[in-house]
Amino acid sequence: AEEIVQSLFVRLWETRKNLKIETNLKNYLCVSLRNKCVNYLQKEIVTEKREKEYFVNNLHYSLI
């Protein structure tokens, strides 16, 4: 969780010159953080699926 929040603030800092926040800052941060969390969870699901497939494939070949 801390890494997600930190990455959000790093991205905000890096894009600060081009950043245009048209809502209040609290809402912007909440939505941005939610989106970062959703993206993180989606990547974790894909990674977990790939690891399971790799394990199953390697287990299959080791039994042959």
Secondary structure, 3 states (H helix, E strand, C coil): CHHHHHHHHHHHHHCCCCCCCCCCHHHHHHHHHHHHHHHHHHHHHHHHHHHHHHHHHHHHHHHC
